[in-house]
Amino acid sequence: MIFGLLSRARVGRLATIDEAGYPYVVPVNFVLYGECIYFHCARQGEKLENIARDPRVCFEVDEPLAYIEASFNEEKNPCKAHQLYRSVVLRGKARVVNSDSLKLRVLNALVAKYEGTEDFSPVVEGSSHYKACHVVEIVPERITGKEDLLQGKPEELKRAIAQKLLERGYPGDLEAVRTMGFPIDRSSPPETE
């Protein structure tokens, strides 16, 4: 689950520590390359200043699957509304990549990820903007993953919610049903696989 989510997530959130000791969180486009996280950025800015001062960072990605509205429960109790999701939190140390060959490989991996193809003109040292950007590497020290798919809830409740999600069919609903362990068959109530 962890590396799959890190591979497919489109936006990550980078937390650094600012000069006053406060967390500073920014969204970044990123790529999982090998076992590290990489992103590119301008050659100057607050996140780079923070990393230079203290390389300890936290990086988070999440995948909201399905929101279960209050109308899903008989009492229509808003306190029983719920979000099904997956998430990964990574703690590690960040540094600016100094190797031109690694920087080029990562920039091309970033382009391939976001273009969705390997069929593009590759980034080379002479490319415009190559010298205008930095690539930052985050070396993980601790990675945790979490998902909320109604674990620990009664099977009858999970089946009923899965059926309602199948009927509703919003983006994320079918993936939530599949991930909960139910087949995707809209013609009959979900049975556990």
Sine and cosine of phi, psi and omega as CSV:
sin_phi,cos_phi,sin_psi,cos_psi,sin_omega,cos_omega
0.00,0.00,-0.69,0.73,-0.11,-0.99
-0.89,0.46,-0.82,0.57,-0.08,-1.00
-0.96,0.30,-0.49,0.87,0.09,-1.00
-0.89,0.45,-0.71,0.71,0.01,-1.00
-0.92,0.38,-0.66,0.75,0.04,-1.00
-0.90,0.45,-0.51,0.86,0.00,-1.00
-0.97,0.26,-0.61,0.79,-0.12,-0.99
-0.99,-0.14,-0.29,0.96,-0.01,-1.00
-0.88,0.47,0.63,-0.78,-0.06,-1.00
-1.00,-0.06,-0.48,0.88,-0.03,-1.00
-0.72,-0.69,0.71,-0.71,0.10,-0.99
-0.90,-0.44,0.29,-0.96,0.03,-1.00
-0.89,-0.46,0.85,-0.53,-0.03,-1.00
-0.98,-0.20,0.79,-0.61,0.07,-1.00
-0.92,-0.39,0.83,-0.56,0.10,-0.99
-0.89,-0.47,0.06,-1.00,0.00,-1.00
-0.94,-0.35,0.85,-0.52,-0.06,-1.00
-0.98,0.18,0.04,-1.00,-0.08,-1.00
-0.85,0.52,-0.52,0.85,-0.01,-1.00
-1.00,0.01,0.00,1.00,0.01,-1.00
1.00,-0.04,0.12,0.99,0.01,-1.00
-1.00,0.01,0.49,-0.87,0.13,-0.99
-0.92,0.38,0.60,-0.80,0.06,-1.00
-0.80,-0.60,0.90,-0.44,-0.10,-0.99
-0.91,-0.42,0.76,-0.65,0.05,-1.00
-0.69,-0.73,0.57,-0.82,0.11,-0.99
-0.98,0.20,0.60,-0.80,0.04,-1.00
-0.65,-0.76,0.55,-0.84,0.25,-0.97
-0.97,0.23,0.60,-0.80,-0.12,-0.99
-0.46,-0.89,0.18,-0.98,0.10,-0.99
-0.63,-0.77,0.63,-0.78,0.19,-0.98
-1.00,0.07,0.90,-0.44,-0.05,-1.00
-0.77,-0.64,0.90,-0.44,-0.18,-0.98
0.92,0.38,-0.79,-0.62,0.02,-1.00
-0.93,-0.37,0.26,0.97,-0.03,-1.00
-0.89,-0.46,0.34,-0.94,0.09,-1.00
-0.99,-0.17,0.67,-0.74,0.03,-1.00
-0.75,-0.66,0.58,-0.82,0.16,-0.99
-0.59,-0.80,0.34,-0.94,0.06,-1.00
-0.93,-0.36,0.41,-0.91,-0.03,-1.00
-0.36,-0.93,0.12,-0.99,0.09,-1.00
-0.89,0.45,0.28,-0.96,-0.05,-1.00
-0.98,0.22,-0.16,0.99,0.04,-1.00
-0.68,-0.74,0.46,-0.89,0.07,-1.00
0.44,-0.90,0.19,-0.98,-0.09,-1.00
-0.88,0.48,-0.66,0.75,-0.03,-1.00
-0.90,0.44,-0.61,0.79,0.04,-1.00
-0.93,0.37,-0.63,0.77,0.06,-1.00
-0.88,0.47,-0.67,0.74,0.00,-1.00
-0.90,0.43,-0.69,0.72,-0.01,-1.00
-0.91,0.42,-0.63,0.78,0.03,-1.00
-0.90,0.44,-0.59,0.81,-0.02,-1.00
-0.98,0.21,-0.65,0.76,-0.03,-1.00
-0.50,-0.87,0.95,-0.31,-0.10,-1.00
-0.96,0.27,-0.09,1.00,0.02,-1.00
-0.94,0.35,0.79,-0.61,-0.02,-1.00
-0.69,-0.72,0.26,-0.97,0.17,-0.99
-0.80,-0.60,0.63,-0.77,-0.04,-1.00
-0.75,-0.67,0.72,-0.69,-0.06,-1.00
-0.72,-0.69,0.64,-0.77,0.19,-0.98
-0.75,-0.67,0.49,-0.87,0.06,-1.00
-0.59,-0.81,0.36,-0.93,-0.01,-1.00
-0.71,-0.70,1.00,-0.09,0.08,-1.00
-0.93,0.37,0.72,-0.69,-0.02,-1.00
-0.98,-0.22,-0.92,0.38,-0.06,-1.00
-0.58,-0.81,0.67,-0.74,0.08,-1.00
-0.99,-0.12,0.77,-0.64,0.00,-1.00
-0.98,-0.22,0.96,-0.27,-0.05,-1.00
-0.95,0.32,0.25,-0.97,0.06,-1.00
-0.84,0.54,-0.50,0.87,-0.02,-1.00
-0.92,0.40,-0.22,0.98,0.04,-1.00
-0.96,0.29,-0.35,0.94,0.00,-1.00
-0.96,-0.28,0.50,-0.87,-0.12,-0.99
-0.85,0.53,-0.59,0.80,-0.04,-1.00
-0.98,0.19,-0.15,0.99,-0.10,-1.00
0.84,0.54,0.57,0.82,-0.06,-1.00
-0.98,0.20,0.91,-0.42,-0.01,-1.00
-0.90,0.44,-0.36,0.93,0.04,-1.00
-0.95,0.32,-0.21,0.98,0.03,-1.00
-0.98,-0.18,0.08,1.00,0.13,-0.99
-0.90,0.43,0.48,-0.88,-0.19,-0.98
-0.43,-0.90,0.52,-0.85,0.07,-1.00
-0.92,-0.40,0.82,-0.58,0.14,-0.99
-1.00,-0.01,0.69,-0.73,-0.10,-0.99
-0.33,-0.94,0.17,-0.99,0.22,-0.98
-0.78,-0.63,0.51,-0.86,0.06,-1.00
-0.45,-0.89,0.38,-0.92,0.07,-1.00
-0.72,-0.70,0.70,-0.71,0.10,-0.99
-0.84,-0.54,0.79,-0.62,-0.05,-1.00
-0.84,-0.54,0.76,-0.65,0.11,-0.99
-0.92,-0.39,0.65,-0.76,-0.01,-1.00
-0.12,-0.99,-0.30,-0.95,0.00,-1.00
-0.87,-0.49,0.63,-0.78,-0.04,-1.00
-0.93,-0.37,0.49,-0.87,0.07,-1.00
-0.43,-0.90,0.45,-0.89,0.11,-0.99
-0.97,0.25,0.73,-0.68,0.01,-1.00
-0.96,0.30,0.79,-0.61,0.00,-1.00
-0.98,-0.19,-0.27,0.96,-0.02,-1.00
-0.99,0.15,0.86,-0.52,0.03,-1.00
-0.89,0.46,-0.62,0.79,-0.04,-1.00
-0.92,0.38,-0.66,0.75,0.05,-1.00
-0.92,0.39,-0.67,0.74,0.02,-1.00
-0.84,0.54,-0.70,0.71,0.01,-1.00
-0.90,0.43,-0.70,0.71,0.01,-1.00
-0.88,0.48,-0.68,0.73,-0.02,-1.00
-0.93,0.38,-0.71,0.71,0.02,-1.00
-0.86,0.51,-0.64,0.77,0.04,-1.00
-0.94,0.34,-0.55,0.83,0.09,-1.00
-0.92,0.40,-0.62,0.78,0.07,-1.00
-0.89,0.46,-0.73,0.68,0.01,-1.00
-0.88,0.48,-0.71,0.70,0.00,-1.00
-0.87,0.50,-0.67,0.74,0.00,-1.00
-0.88,0.48,-0.77,0.64,-0.11,-0.99
-0.99,0.17,-0.45,0.89,0.09,-1.00
-0.98,0.19,-0.41,0.91,-0.01,-1.00
0.97,0.23,0.32,0.95,-0.02,-1.00
-0.39,-0.92,0.34,-0.94,0.11,-0.99
-0.99,-0.12,0.03,1.00,-0.07,-1.00
-1.00,-0.06,0.98,0.17,0.04,-1.00
-0.49,-0.87,0.30,-0.95,0.08,-1.00
-0.95,0.32,0.87,-0.50,-0.10,-1.00
-0.93,0.37,0.45,-0.89,0.12,-0.99
-0.96,0.29,0.74,-0.68,0.06,-1.00
-0.78,-0.62,0.22,-0.98,-0.04,-1.00
-0.83,0.56,-0.53,0.85,0.00,-1.00
-0.99,0.10,-0.04,1.00,-0.02,-1.00
-0.89,0.46,0.56,-0.83,0.08,-1.00
-0.88,0.48,0.58,-0.82,0.02,-1.00
0.97,0.23,-0.18,0.98,0.00,-1.00
-0.85,0.53,-0.76,0.65,-0.03,-1.00
-0.97,0.24,-0.27,0.96,-0.04,-1.00
-1.00,0.10,-0.09,1.00,-0.05,-1.00
-0.83,-0.56,0.36,-0.93,0.17,-0.99
-0.94,-0.35,0.43,-0.90,0.22,-0.98
-0.92,-0.40,0.75,-0.67,-0.01,-1.00
-0.93,-0.37,0.70,-0.72,0.02,-1.00
-0.95,-0.30,0.72,-0.69,0.14,-0.99
-0.93,-0.37,0.89,-0.46,0.05,-1.00
-1.00,-0.07,0.90,-0.43,-0.05,-1.00
-0.92,0.38,0.63,-0.77,0.15,-0.99
-0.92,-0.39,-0.47,0.88,0.02,-1.00
-0.46,-0.89,0.77,-0.64,0.02,-1.00
-0.79,-0.61,0.75,-0.66,0.09,-1.00
-0.78,-0.62,0.53,-0.85,0.05,-1.00
-0.82,-0.58,0.52,-0.86,0.01,-1.00
-0.59,-0.81,0.59,-0.81,0.13,-0.99
-0.61,-0.79,0.54,-0.84,0.09,-1.00
-0.87,-0.49,0.97,-0.26,0.02,-1.00
-0.80,-0.60,0.58,0.81,0.00,-1.00
0.92,0.38,0.47,0.88,0.07,-1.00
-0.84,0.54,0.62,-0.79,0.03,-1.00
0.99,0.14,-0.09,1.00,0.03,-1.00
-1.00,0.03,0.41,-0.91,0.00,-1.00
-0.86,0.51,0.60,-0.80,-0.03,-1.00
-0.85,0.52,-0.60,0.80,0.00,-1.00
-0.89,0.46,-0.67,0.74,0.02,-1.00
-0.91,0.41,-0.71,0.70,0.01,-1.00
-0.87,0.49,-0.66,0.75,0.01,-1.00
-0.90,0.44,-0.67,0.74,0.00,-1.00
-0.90,0.43,-0.67,0.74,0.02,-1.00
-0.92,0.39,-0.65,0.76,0.04,-1.00
-0.86,0.51,-0.67,0.75,0.00,-1.00
-0.90,0.44,-0.68,0.73,0.02,-1.00
-0.91,0.42,-0.61,0.79,0.05,-1.00
-0.91,0.43,-0.65,0.76,0.05,-1.00
-0.87,0.49,-0.67,0.74,-0.01,-1.00
-0.93,0.37,-0.64,0.77,-0.03,-1.00
-0.94,0.33,-0.76,0.65,0.10,-0.99
0.94,0.35,0.45,0.90,0.08,-1.00
-0.93,0.38,0.30,-0.96,0.12,-0.99
-0.84,0.55,0.74,-0.67,-0.01,-1.00
1.00,-0.08,-0.41,0.91,-0.04,-1.00
-0.89,0.46,-0.73,0.68,-0.04,-1.00
-0.91,0.41,-0.63,0.77,0.05,-1.00
-0.90,0.43,-0.61,0.79,0.05,-1.00
-0.89,0.45,-0.71,0.71,0.01,-1.00
-0.88,0.47,-0.73,0.69,0.01,-1.00
-0.87,0.50,-0.71,0.70,-0.04,-1.00
-0.94,0.35,-0.47,0.88,0.08,-1.00
-0.95,0.30,-0.18,0.98,0.06,-1.00
0.98,-0.17,0.24,0.97,0.01,-1.00
-0.97,-0.25,0.58,-0.81,0.06,-1.00
-0.94,0.33,0.41,-0.91,0.03,-1.00
-1.00,-0.06,1.00,-0.02,0.02,-1.00
-0.66,-0.75,0.97,-0.24,-0.08,-1.00
-0.97,0.24,-0.13,0.99,-0.07,-1.00
-1.00,0.05,-0.28,0.96,0.00,-1.00
-0.60,-0.80,0.37,-0.93,-0.01,-1.00
-0.87,0.49,0.56,-0.83,-0.01,-1.00
-0.88,0.48,0.68,-0.73,0.15,-0.99
-0.90,-0.43,0.54,-0.84,0.04,-1.00
-0.92,0.39,0.70,-0.71,0.03,-1.00
-0.96,0.27,0.00,0.00,0.00,0.00
